[in-house]
Amino acid sequence: MATHYIEVPYYQHKRRVRILLPKDYEAGTHKRYPVLYMHDGQNVFYSKEAYSGYSWKVIPTIKQHPDLEQMIVVGIDNAGEQRLDEYGPWPVDQTQLTESFEAGGDGMLYGQWLVETLKPWVDQHYRTRPEAATTLMAGSSMGGIITAYIGAAYPEVFGHLGIYSLASWFSEPEFLSYIASHSLKPDTHVYLQVGTNEGNSGDEAFLQESQMNQAYIDATLNYYQTLLRAGHPVDQICLRITSGGTHHEKVWADHFKEFLEFSQVKLK
């Protein structure tokens, strides 16, 4: 595991970025690898530092399934107290709130930084396969919004999107309008996972408790339907609605392998 600190100019700080290399990376070959970019990097690799106490289990998943295509995994730490601002391309939709709250609006800056600064840096310093067909991105909740947004804003950069527990209700009208007018490349893989029991105490400032679970399901289905209406091929989308699934890293970890398998055909 390599750790780097990359300047983020719009927040005037250096961001921790950790890079997990395939086990044979240092074997003296010149092999190049697909790259997976993951948001909320604190939750990606180690349960002891994950917010919920449970990580995405990326390392065990890779070790336990040697049939998966080897790849470089880039875990990008979130911005801490500014996480909602950075992962929200648009300000929060005030009509959804149960109390006054302001967040969001810096997601476009984050997307630009990831595409124009971080990815070129990774491609320069590591043996990557930089084309879209071998570049993946994944995130959950607000990380799902920013994954969907960046995928639409830069369709020529990312060929595989893993979107878990999409919280696009955060700014639903702007989100869906953007997705509808910014088509993905036809061969882009989109993996969607949402549970039927997503609501948690962290959402109480946004939605009434009775609305939480349905809001996540609706957000995912609205995104799915918007992609289809925009002409995206249905066989390029994998939709998983998980009965009893909660808003938690364990659920996302349980479905991480399926996202990688859905992308395998183009990674070979």
Residue frames relative to the residue before (quaternion, step in Angstrom):
aa qw qx qy qz dx dy dz
M 1.0000 0.0000 0.0000 0.0000 0.00 0.00 0.00
A 0.1412 -0.7860 0.5989 0.0594 3.58 -0.75 1.07
T 0.1834 -0.7849 0.5860 0.0829 3.56 -1.01 0.87
H 0.0145 -0.7877 0.6151 -0.0327 3.55 -0.89 0.99
Y 0.2263 -0.7398 0.6145 0.1547 3.55 -1.29 0.40
I 0.0994 -0.8266 0.5535 -0.0223 3.54 -0.43 1.30
E 0.5039 -0.6748 0.4585 0.2838 3.57 -0.88 0.99
V 0.1150 -0.7484 0.6510 0.0541 3.55 -1.01 0.96
P 0.2820 -0.8359 0.4389 0.1705 3.61 0.04 1.26
Y 0.6746 0.5129 -0.3275 0.4179 3.63 0.92 -0.73
Y 0.7256 0.3261 -0.2401 0.5564 3.61 1.24 -0.26
Q 0.3495 -0.7835 0.4539 0.2408 3.56 1.35 0.02
H 0.6187 0.4766 -0.4022 0.4779 3.53 0.75 1.09
K 0.4625 -0.6375 0.5265 0.3202 3.54 -1.32 0.12
R 0.2670 -0.7859 0.5456 0.1157 3.55 -0.88 1.01
R 0.4154 -0.6906 0.5288 0.2662 3.57 -0.95 0.87
V 0.0100 -0.7650 0.6424 -0.0441 3.52 -0.92 1.06
R 0.0954 -0.8089 0.5791 0.0361 3.58 -0.66 1.08
I 0.1835 -0.8011 0.5682 0.0419 3.52 -0.98 0.91
L 0.1874 -0.7705 0.6060 0.0636 3.51 -0.70 1.21
L 0.1969 -0.8048 0.5548 0.0752 3.55 -0.66 1.15
P 0.5783 -0.5723 0.4407 0.3793 3.61 -1.14 0.54
K 0.6330 -0.5866 0.3492 0.3650 3.57 -1.09 0.67
D 0.7381 0.3915 -0.2392 0.4947 3.61 1.09 -0.56
Y 0.3114 0.7932 -0.4851 0.1963 3.59 1.28 0.21
E 0.7606 0.3665 -0.1891 0.5014 3.59 0.96 -0.89
A 0.3963 0.7635 -0.4419 0.2544 3.58 1.22 0.34
G 0.6066 -0.6004 0.3434 0.3920 3.57 1.24 0.22
T 0.5332 0.6075 -0.4181 0.4145 3.57 1.26 0.24
H 0.4353 -0.6660 0.5295 0.2942 3.53 -1.32 0.02
K 0.2805 0.7942 -0.4961 0.2110 3.56 1.23 0.42
R 0.2217 -0.7549 0.6042 0.1258 3.53 -1.14 0.77
Y 0.2736 -0.8094 0.5144 0.0730 3.55 -1.11 0.76
P 0.5417 -0.5554 0.5065 0.3762 3.56 -1.25 0.43
V 0.2357 -0.7678 0.5807 0.1331 3.58 -1.23 0.46
L 0.1505 -0.7602 0.6284 0.0677 3.53 -1.04 0.95
Y 0.1692 -0.7697 0.6109 0.0753 3.59 -0.77 1.09
M 0.0471 -0.8120 0.5816 -0.0152 3.58 -0.80 1.05
H 0.3723 -0.7185 0.5500 0.2067 3.55 -0.98 0.94
D 0.7719 0.2981 -0.2507 0.5024 3.59 -1.32 0.20
G 0.0011 -0.8733 0.4870 -0.0130 3.54 0.89 0.98
Q 0.5639 0.6022 -0.3899 0.4092 3.60 1.14 -0.49
N 0.7312 0.4296 -0.2267 0.4789 3.59 1.14 -0.62
V 0.5460 0.6866 -0.3672 0.3091 3.57 1.25 -0.21
F 0.8414 0.2996 -0.1108 0.4358 3.57 0.63 -1.13
Y 0.8399 0.1399 -0.0170 0.5242 3.61 0.79 -0.98
S 0.4593 -0.7062 0.4724 0.2593 3.56 -0.77 1.06
K 0.6219 0.5823 -0.3504 0.3890 3.59 1.02 -0.70
E 0.7552 0.3290 -0.2146 0.5247 3.61 1.14 -0.39
A 0.4770 0.6744 -0.4390 0.3535 3.59 1.27 -0.03
Y 0.6158 -0.5859 0.3864 0.3580 3.56 -1.06 0.77
S 0.7551 0.3810 -0.1975 0.4956 3.57 0.94 -0.92
G 0.5181 -0.6254 0.4216 0.4033 3.57 1.27 -0.22
Y 0.7161 0.3311 -0.2214 0.5731 3.58 1.30 0.21
S 0.2651 -0.7944 0.5283 0.1398 3.58 -0.68 1.05
W 0.6666 -0.4733 0.3914 0.4224 3.55 -1.36 -0.09
K 0.3480 -0.7698 0.4726 0.2509 3.62 1.28 -0.08
V 0.1482 0.8280 -0.5248 0.1308 3.55 1.03 0.82
I 0.6862 0.4910 -0.2967 0.4472 3.58 0.82 -0.97
P 0.6832 0.4625 -0.3166 0.4680 3.67 0.78 -0.84
T 0.6247 0.5489 -0.3449 0.4354 3.59 0.99 -0.78
I 0.6695 0.4905 -0.2964 0.4725 3.56 0.92 -0.91
K 0.6712 0.5055 -0.3009 0.4509 3.60 0.93 -0.90
Q 0.7262 0.4642 -0.2445 0.4443 3.57 0.95 -0.89
H 0.7621 0.2918 -0.1656 0.5537 3.58 1.24 -0.28
P 0.0872 -0.8471 0.5235 0.0290 3.59 0.40 1.23
D 0.5485 0.6152 -0.3956 0.4051 3.58 1.27 -0.19
L 0.5565 0.5950 -0.3951 0.4245 3.58 1.23 -0.35
E 0.5564 -0.6016 0.4563 0.3469 3.55 -1.09 0.71
Q 0.4430 -0.6892 0.5014 0.2781 3.57 -0.84 0.94
M 0.0477 0.8059 -0.5859 0.0712 3.54 -1.00 0.85
I 0.4774 -0.6022 0.5500 0.3271 3.52 -1.38 0.22
V 0.1451 -0.7850 0.5978 0.0731 3.59 -0.90 0.94
V 0.1435 -0.7913 0.5932 0.0381 3.57 -0.74 1.12
G 0.1144 -0.7991 0.5894 0.0317 3.58 -0.54 1.20
I 0.1431 -0.8113 0.5659 0.0324 3.57 -0.49 1.23
D 0.4003 -0.7208 0.5071 0.2511 3.59 -0.54 1.09
N 0.4308 -0.6643 0.5301 0.3035 3.55 -1.13 0.57
A 0.6180 -0.6034 0.3867 0.3232 3.58 -1.28 0.25
G 0.5560 -0.6368 0.3970 0.3574 3.59 1.16 0.48
E 0.8501 -0.0159 0.0353 0.5251 3.56 -0.71 -1.05
Q 0.7018 0.4303 -0.2672 0.5009 3.59 1.19 -0.39
R 0.2801 0.8014 -0.4903 0.1974 3.59 1.26 0.29
L 0.6914 0.4776 -0.2955 0.4545 3.59 0.78 -0.97
D 0.6221 0.5312 -0.3396 0.4643 3.58 1.06 -0.69
E 0.7297 0.4608 -0.2470 0.4407 3.56 0.84 -1.00
Y 0.7257 0.4126 -0.2490 0.4911 3.59 1.02 -0.68
G 0.6500 0.4779 -0.3250 0.4935 3.59 1.26 -0.01
P 0.3155 -0.7679 0.5222 0.1952 3.63 -0.39 1.13
W 0.7686 0.2045 -0.1086 0.5964 3.57 1.20 -0.62
P 0.5973 -0.5556 0.4175 0.4003 3.61 -1.13 0.46
V 0.6467 -0.5338 0.3834 0.3870 3.53 -1.21 0.56
D 0.4695 -0.6535 0.5222 0.2825 3.56 -1.13 0.78
Q 0.3596 -0.7850 0.4652 0.1952 3.57 -0.30 1.26
T 0.5951 0.5801 -0.3753 0.4104 3.61 1.12 -0.46
Q 0.6433 0.5275 -0.3224 0.4517 3.59 1.23 -0.32
L 0.6124 0.6305 -0.3347 0.3397 3.56 1.17 -0.44
T 0.3283 -0.7027 0.5906 0.2225 3.51 -1.24 0.56
E 0.7721 0.0973 -0.0881 0.6218 3.57 1.33 -0.14
S 0.6517 -0.5267 0.3639 0.4067 3.58 -1.22 0.39
F 0.1568 0.7799 -0.5809 0.1724 3.56 -0.81 1.04
E 0.0832 -0.7873 0.6096 0.0400 3.57 -0.98 0.83
A 0.2490 0.7398 -0.5940 0.1944 3.56 -0.89 0.98
G 0.6923 0.4790 -0.3539 0.4074 3.53 -1.30 0.32
G 0.5606 0.6400 -0.4393 0.2883 3.52 -1.36 0.14
D 0.7061 0.4505 -0.2673 0.4764 3.60 1.24 -0.33
G 0.4029 0.7596 -0.4458 0.2489 3.59 1.25 0.01
M 0.6242 0.5337 -0.3496 0.4509 3.57 1.06 -0.64
L 0.6266 0.5192 -0.3316 0.4774 3.58 1.08 -0.69
Y 0.6429 0.5212 -0.3159 0.4640 3.56 1.01 -0.84
G 0.6547 0.5147 -0.3121 0.4571 3.57 0.92 -0.88
Q 0.6497 0.5101 -0.3113 0.4699 3.55 0.97 -0.85
W 0.6451 0.5158 -0.3162 0.4667 3.59 0.99 -0.84
L 0.6641 0.5093 -0.3165 0.4466 3.58 0.88 -0.90
V 0.7324 0.4404 -0.2375 0.4619 3.57 0.87 -0.98
E 0.7872 0.3645 -0.1816 0.4632 3.60 0.87 -0.93
T 0.7539 0.3348 -0.2040 0.5273 3.61 1.18 -0.41
L 0.7580 0.4144 -0.2389 0.4435 3.58 0.55 -1.15
K 0.6973 0.4765 -0.3035 0.4412 3.60 0.69 -0.99
P 0.6534 0.4849 -0.3440 0.4686 3.66 0.83 -0.75
W 0.6253 0.5333 -0.3412 0.4562 3.60 1.05 -0.73
V 0.6561 0.4974 -0.3096 0.4757 3.58 0.93 -0.88
D 0.6697 0.5038 -0.3015 0.4549 3.59 0.91 -0.90
Q 0.6571 0.5117 -0.3067 0.4608 3.58 1.11 -0.64
H 0.7760 0.3916 -0.1826 0.4596 3.57 0.93 -0.89
Y 0.7707 0.2672 -0.1573 0.5566 3.59 1.22 -0.32
R 0.5295 -0.6313 0.4639 0.3252 3.56 -1.22 0.50
T 0.0784 0.8264 -0.5441 0.1220 3.54 0.17 1.32
R 0.3216 -0.6312 0.6446 0.2875 3.46 -1.45 0.11
P 0.1924 -0.8837 0.4169 0.0909 3.58 0.17 1.29
E 0.5149 0.6616 -0.4292 0.3361 3.61 1.17 -0.21
A 0.6767 -0.5278 0.3331 0.3905 3.57 -1.20 0.54
A 0.6288 0.5718 -0.3418 0.4011 3.59 0.97 -0.80
T 0.7710 0.2786 -0.1542 0.5515 3.59 1.19 -0.45
T 0.5877 0.5190 -0.3892 0.4834 3.58 1.14 0.66
L 0.0986 -0.8146 0.5712 -0.0208 3.54 -0.68 1.23
M 0.0554 -0.7704 0.6329 0.0534 3.55 -1.30 0.39
A 0.0187 0.8110 -0.5832 0.0429 3.57 -0.99 0.84
G 0.1404 0.7776 -0.6058 0.0933 3.53 -1.19 0.64
S 0.2988 -0.7576 0.5587 0.1570 3.54 -1.26 0.41
S 0.8288 0.1823 -0.1601 0.5042 3.53 -1.24 0.64
M 0.8009 -0.0130 0.0441 0.5970 3.63 -0.46 -1.11
G 0.6013 0.5431 -0.3468 0.4725 3.57 1.16 -0.58
G 0.6045 0.5400 -0.3506 0.4691 3.56 1.23 -0.43
I 0.6118 0.5360 -0.3464 0.4674 3.57 1.05 -0.74
I 0.7189 0.4510 -0.2772 0.4504 3.56 0.72 -1.03
T 0.5930 0.5454 -0.3678 0.4643 3.60 1.13 -0.53
A 0.6757 0.4819 -0.2962 0.4727 3.58 0.87 -0.93
Y 0.6522 0.5170 -0.3195 0.4530 3.59 0.96 -0.85
I 0.6913 0.4697 -0.2960 0.4625 3.60 0.76 -1.01
G 0.6183 0.5481 -0.3468 0.4440 3.57 1.01 -0.74
A 0.6930 0.4568 -0.2705 0.4877 3.58 1.02 -0.81
A 0.6729 0.5052 -0.2961 0.4520 3.59 1.03 -0.79
Y 0.7952 0.1701 -0.0641 0.5785 3.57 1.11 -0.71
P 0.0040 -0.8601 0.5100 -0.0041 3.61 0.66 1.07
E 0.6415 0.5295 -0.3246 0.4503 3.55 1.22 -0.43
V 0.6538 0.5334 -0.2980 0.4464 3.61 1.28 -0.18
F 0.8085 0.2132 -0.0784 0.5429 3.60 0.92 -0.94
G 0.2045 -0.8172 0.5330 0.0791 3.55 -0.75 1.10
H 0.7648 0.2394 -0.1347 0.5828 3.58 1.31 -0.18
L 0.0542 -0.8014 0.5956 -0.0058 3.57 -0.78 1.06
G 0.1192 -0.7690 0.6255 0.0566 3.56 -0.91 1.00
I 0.0038 0.8310 -0.5503 0.0810 3.58 -0.30 1.28
Y 0.0476 -0.8265 0.5589 -0.0478 3.53 -0.36 1.31
S 0.8590 0.0034 -0.0100 0.5118 3.58 -1.04 0.84
L 0.0110 -0.8592 0.5109 -0.0248 3.54 0.88 1.02
A 0.1645 -0.8006 0.5734 0.0559 3.57 -0.74 1.12
S 0.1892 0.8293 -0.5100 0.1283 3.58 0.97 0.78
W 0.4534 0.6584 -0.4629 0.3830 3.59 1.25 -0.05
F 0.4665 0.6859 -0.4186 0.3697 3.58 1.32 -0.33
S 0.7722 -0.0805 0.0708 0.6263 3.59 1.09 -0.78
E 0.0430 -0.8919 0.4500 0.0155 3.54 0.90 1.06
P 0.6799 0.4882 -0.3465 0.4235 3.68 0.68 -0.84
E 0.6790 0.4796 -0.2898 0.4743 3.58 0.89 -0.94
F 0.6340 0.5494 -0.3240 0.4372 3.56 0.99 -0.88
L 0.7237 0.4431 -0.2643 0.4583 3.58 0.68 -1.05
S 0.6114 0.5408 -0.3514 0.4585 3.58 1.06 -0.69
Y 0.6632 0.5027 -0.3056 0.4626 3.57 0.96 -0.86
I 0.6572 0.5119 -0.3123 0.4567 3.58 0.89 -0.93
A 0.6580 0.5304 -0.3075 0.4372 3.58 0.98 -0.87
S 0.7645 0.3774 -0.1892 0.4871 3.57 1.05 -0.74
H 0.7150 0.3535 -0.2393 0.5536 3.60 1.27 0.04
S 0.1588 -0.8469 0.5034 0.0640 3.54 0.20 1.30
L 0.4466 -0.6436 0.5551 0.2796 3.52 -1.21 0.64
K 0.5806 -0.5148 0.4679 0.4230 3.55 -1.27 0.22
P 0.5960 -0.6217 0.3628 0.3558 3.62 -0.92 0.82
D 0.7294 0.4227 -0.2526 0.4749 3.61 1.07 -0.60
T 0.4104 0.7024 -0.4812 0.3266 3.61 1.22 0.31
H 0.3139 -0.7323 0.5771 0.1793 3.56 -0.91 0.97
V 0.0455 -0.7804 0.6234 0.0163 3.59 -0.95 0.88
Y 0.0987 -0.7861 0.6099 0.0173 3.55 -0.64 1.19
L 0.0592 -0.8110 0.5818 -0.0178 3.57 -0.73 1.12
Q 0.0444 0.7834 -0.6189 0.0354 3.57 -0.94 0.91
V 0.1012 0.7692 -0.6254 0.0834 3.55 -0.98 0.91
G 0.3269 -0.7440 0.5496 0.1939 3.56 -1.11 0.67
T 0.5263 -0.6400 0.4618 0.3163 3.54 -1.29 0.27
N 0.7359 0.3297 -0.2105 0.5526 3.59 1.29 -0.05
E 0.1429 0.8669 -0.4613 0.1234 3.55 0.96 1.00
G 0.5823 0.6401 -0.3827 0.3235 3.59 1.01 -0.70
N 0.0470 0.7839 -0.6184 0.0305 3.57 -1.09 0.75
S 0.7272 -0.4595 0.2920 0.4180 3.55 -1.30 0.24
G 0.5958 0.5940 -0.3642 0.3994 3.57 1.12 -0.51
D 0.6762 0.4983 -0.2869 0.4606 3.56 1.21 -0.41
E 0.4622 0.7425 -0.4212 0.2403 3.56 1.22 -0.28
A 0.6126 0.5390 -0.3573 0.4545 3.59 1.18 -0.43
F 0.7080 0.4660 -0.2489 0.4687 3.57 1.22 -0.43
L 0.8403 0.0937 0.0216 0.5335 3.56 0.73 -1.08
Q 0.5498 -0.5512 0.4993 0.3803 3.53 -1.25 0.41
E 0.6213 -0.5860 0.3613 0.3744 3.57 -1.00 0.81
S 0.6690 0.5207 -0.3049 0.4340 3.58 0.95 -0.84
Q 0.6896 0.4871 -0.2727 0.4614 3.60 1.22 -0.43
M 0.4953 0.7226 -0.4100 0.2541 3.59 1.17 -0.52
N 0.7093 0.4777 -0.2844 0.4333 3.57 0.66 -1.12
Q 0.6931 0.4770 -0.2849 0.4592 3.57 0.87 -0.94
A 0.5913 0.5939 -0.3699 0.4011 3.59 1.08 -0.67
Y 0.6732 0.4827 -0.3042 0.4704 3.59 0.94 -0.82
I 0.6412 0.5109 -0.3263 0.4705 3.58 0.98 -0.81
D 0.6613 0.5076 -0.3051 0.4604 3.57 0.90 -0.93
A 0.6390 0.5363 -0.3331 0.4394 3.59 0.93 -0.88
T 0.6728 0.4909 -0.2954 0.4680 3.57 0.93 -0.91
L 0.6890 0.4757 -0.2901 0.4634 3.59 0.88 -0.90
N 0.6202 0.5354 -0.3444 0.4583 3.60 1.06 -0.70
Y 0.6471 0.5036 -0.3114 0.4803 3.57 1.01 -0.83
Y 0.6409 0.5358 -0.3088 0.4547 3.56 0.93 -0.95
Q 0.7021 0.4639 -0.2673 0.4694 3.58 0.84 -0.99
T 0.6255 0.5336 -0.3367 0.4590 3.58 1.08 -0.69
L 0.6212 0.5271 -0.3350 0.4733 3.58 1.03 -0.74
L 0.6720 0.4974 -0.2994 0.4599 3.58 0.90 -0.91
R 0.6578 0.5035 -0.3153 0.4630 3.58 0.94 -0.84
A 0.6625 0.4907 -0.3022 0.4785 3.57 1.14 -0.61
G 0.6135 -0.6015 0.3246 0.3956 3.57 1.30 0.06
H 0.4215 0.7000 -0.4944 0.2965 3.61 1.17 0.18
P 0.5104 -0.6743 0.4313 0.3142 3.62 -0.82 0.94
V 0.5060 -0.6807 0.4400 0.2949 3.56 -0.84 0.99
D 0.6717 0.5018 -0.3166 0.4436 3.61 1.03 -0.65
Q 0.6088 0.5208 -0.3598 0.4782 3.59 1.29 0.05
I 0.6701 0.4372 -0.2830 0.5290 3.59 1.33 0.07
C 0.1084 -0.7548 0.6435 0.0669 3.56 -1.01 0.88
L 0.0798 -0.8100 0.5809 -0.0017 3.59 -0.58 1.17
R 0.0127 -0.7922 0.6095 -0.0278 3.57 -0.79 1.08
I 0.0538 -0.7533 0.6553 0.0135 3.57 -0.71 1.12
T 0.1904 -0.8394 0.5069 0.0472 3.54 -0.32 1.32
S 0.3956 -0.7272 0.5129 0.2270 3.58 -0.58 1.15
G 0.8330 0.1360 -0.1351 0.5190 3.58 -0.72 1.11
G 0.4366 0.7183 -0.4495 0.3023 3.58 1.26 -0.06
T 0.2462 -0.7883 0.5533 0.1088 3.57 -0.91 0.97
H 0.5806 -0.5640 0.4615 0.3631 3.52 -1.39 0.11
H 0.4372 0.7048 -0.4107 0.3787 3.55 0.48 1.22
E 0.6158 -0.5838 0.3974 0.3495 3.54 -1.15 0.73
K 0.5939 0.5744 -0.3878 0.4085 3.61 1.00 -0.61
V 0.6546 0.4980 -0.3140 0.4742 3.58 0.95 -0.85
W 0.6700 0.4911 -0.3063 0.4649 3.57 0.90 -0.89
A 0.6266 0.5275 -0.3298 0.4694 3.59 1.04 -0.75
D 0.6451 0.5370 -0.3182 0.4407 3.57 1.00 -0.83
H 0.7519 0.3558 -0.1952 0.5196 3.59 1.15 -0.58
F 0.3979 0.7316 -0.4703 0.2919 3.59 1.26 0.15
K 0.6470 0.5279 -0.3204 0.4474 3.59 0.91 -0.89
E 0.6473 0.5325 -0.3299 0.4343 3.58 0.95 -0.83
F 0.6098 0.5359 -0.3440 0.4718 3.58 1.07 -0.70
L 0.6702 0.4890 -0.3059 0.4670 3.58 0.89 -0.91
E 0.6526 0.5113 -0.3200 0.4585 3.59 0.96 -0.81
F 0.6292 0.5400 -0.3302 0.4511 3.59 1.03 -0.75
S 0.7042 0.4505 -0.2497 0.4886 3.58 1.16 -0.61
Q 0.4714 0.7446 -0.4092 0.2364 3.59 1.19 -0.44
V 0.6322 0.5905 -0.3572 0.3522 3.56 0.86 -0.93
K 0.7487 0.3872 -0.2184 0.4917 3.59 1.07 -0.66
L 0.6130 0.5838 -0.3502 0.4009 3.57 1.25 -0.17
K 0.5348 0.6514 -0.4026 0.3572 3.59 1.18 -0.38
